[in-house]
Amino acid sequence: MKSTSDDFSDSDRTVVSRRPKAQLPAQPFKDKDFSLNFFNLMVRTRVLEERLIKMAKSGDGFFWIGGPGEEAFNVALGLQVDKGQGVEHDFLHLHYRNNGTLLAMGSEMIDMVRQMRSVSTDPFSGGRYFVSHAAKKEWNIVPISSTIGTQFSIAPGTARAQFRARAEGKKSGVSVVVGGDAGTAEGDFATCLVWSSRPGNELPLLMIVTNNHFGISTPASTQHGEHSIADRGRAFGIETATADGNVPEKVWAALAKAFDYVREAGRPYLLELQVSRMFGHSSSTGGNRIKDEFCPIENFGKKLMKQGWLTQAEYDAAFESAWSEANAALEIVRQEEWPGSETVLVNSFANGEKAGLPGRDR
Ligand SMILES: Cc1ncc(C[n+]2csc(CCOP(=O)(O)OP(=O)(O)O)c2C)c(N)n1
């Protein structure tokens, strides 16, 4: 997609978030260190995705899907979320394009490289699920689903637990659910709108639709009669907004406003973000760079250079350093083992004990 604007001047806002204020400057993109850290996380996210794409193409993996083009959104979400385990912290019901959110939260590239190669050391699924499908109990990251939209009918569950905690006067985070534009055609999306907005039972749930204007190869323009997807929330009395998800300052501000609202009001919020899809849908559609797709990293890099905070040499060095990290991760992972057949039922709903295999939990 084309970004709606590359004007960065007036979108900074005071950050009010559950994260300790000391960790984040009040005007984040006026701070050089914060901006460069944000840029580096975007670069590491992009390089990780390109490393994963090459793995799928060169026999080190089977299939690729991920989020190149969504770096600005991914990093902003990862830095704003209240990370932790249990209802006191935020729950994340993510999409399969959110590796950058995990990196911004503190995951290592090697975690995703391991899942791509399906090795037993994969921290998310022990080599049993495909790439970009994280799950991490310690950070409330609910297993990512490859059936599109289903996260929207699951997310009200954690939001409901948080609603109850709030009603009992306990500390509570919020739930965040992320999905694509095409996924909003599923009944799960309607379920989410209904269940999050029942009068007297409104849920602390932030719904985010990343609109890249395609469902695999179906243009969104041929599917959506509504003016914007966010408009659908209005019929349910849900606070809504649309924003440019490609410009760090804008997506940061939009997310901060949404998080503040959900945390403070304990009510749902629907945020639609316009994002790019820089390598197409997945390896099944080629995984090749799409010409003329707006690149959030090039754009942000140019802005940092204009401000005198980054040189072209430093820009290039950021990519080189990220590539060294990604390549080193692959070298390690190539030496690791695939899971044995004896673990095939671990963490599944099947009763492994009957088959003489380990039970449900490790
Ligand atoms: C229930 C279901 N139907 C169909 C598919 C096949 N499918 C995989 S991705 C996709 C398109 C998703 O588009 P969107 O929701 O806009 O997300 P994007 O991939 O563009 O981020 C489809 C139809 C699926 N995975 N699950």
PDBQT file of the ligand as one rigid body, heavy atoms in Angstrom, charges set to zero:
ROOT
HETATM    1  C1  LIG A 401     -10.772 -20.242   8.041  1.00  0.00    +0.000 C 
HETATM    2  C2  LIG A 401      -9.767 -20.100   6.953  1.00  0.00    +0.000 A 
HETATM    3  N1  LIG A 401     -10.169 -19.894   5.688  1.00  0.00    +0.000 NA
HETATM    4  C3  LIG A 401      -9.264 -19.758   4.699  1.00  0.00    +0.000 A 
HETATM    5  C4  LIG A 401      -7.938 -19.823   4.972  1.00  0.00    +0.000 A 
HETATM    6  C5  LIG A 401      -6.914 -19.656   3.857  1.00  0.00    +0.000 C 
HETATM    7  N2  LIG A 401      -6.234 -18.371   4.053  1.00  0.00    +0.000 N 
HETATM    8  C6  LIG A 401      -5.033 -18.295   4.621  1.00  0.00    +0.000 A 
HETATM    9  S1  LIG A 401      -4.490 -16.728   4.741  1.00  0.00    +0.000 SA
HETATM   10  C7  LIG A 401      -5.865 -16.138   3.970  1.00  0.00    +0.000 A 
HETATM   11  C8  LIG A 401      -6.022 -14.673   3.699  1.00  0.00    +0.000 C 
HETATM   12  C9  LIG A 401      -5.981 -13.870   4.928  1.00  0.00    +0.000 C 
HETATM   13  O1  LIG A 401      -6.064 -12.523   4.609  1.00  0.00    +0.000 OA
HETATM   14  P1  LIG A 401      -6.152 -11.451   5.737  1.00  0.00    +0.000 P 
HETATM   15  O2  LIG A 401      -7.089 -11.873   6.807  1.00  0.00    +0.000 OA
HETATM   16  O3  LIG A 401      -6.399 -10.136   5.100  1.00  0.00    +0.000 OA
HETATM   17  O4  LIG A 401      -4.704 -11.494   6.382  1.00  0.00    +0.000 OA
HETATM   18  P2  LIG A 401      -3.295 -11.300   5.662  1.00  0.00    +0.000 P 
HETATM   19  O5  LIG A 401      -2.791 -12.679   5.354  1.00  0.00    +0.000 OA
HETATM   20  O6  LIG A 401      -3.510 -10.484   4.433  1.00  0.00    +0.000 OA
HETATM   21  O7  LIG A 401      -2.471 -10.605   6.668  1.00  0.00    +0.000 OA
HETATM   22  C10 LIG A 401      -6.742 -17.166   3.649  1.00  0.00    +0.000 A 
HETATM   23  C11 LIG A 401      -8.028 -16.971   2.952  1.00  0.00    +0.000 C 
HETATM   24  C12 LIG A 401      -7.541 -20.044   6.305  1.00  0.00    +0.000 A 
HETATM   25  N3  LIG A 401      -6.251 -20.112   6.667  1.00  0.00    +0.000 N 
HETATM   26  N4  LIG A 401      -8.469 -20.176   7.283  1.00  0.00    +0.000 NA
ENDROOT
TORSDOF 0
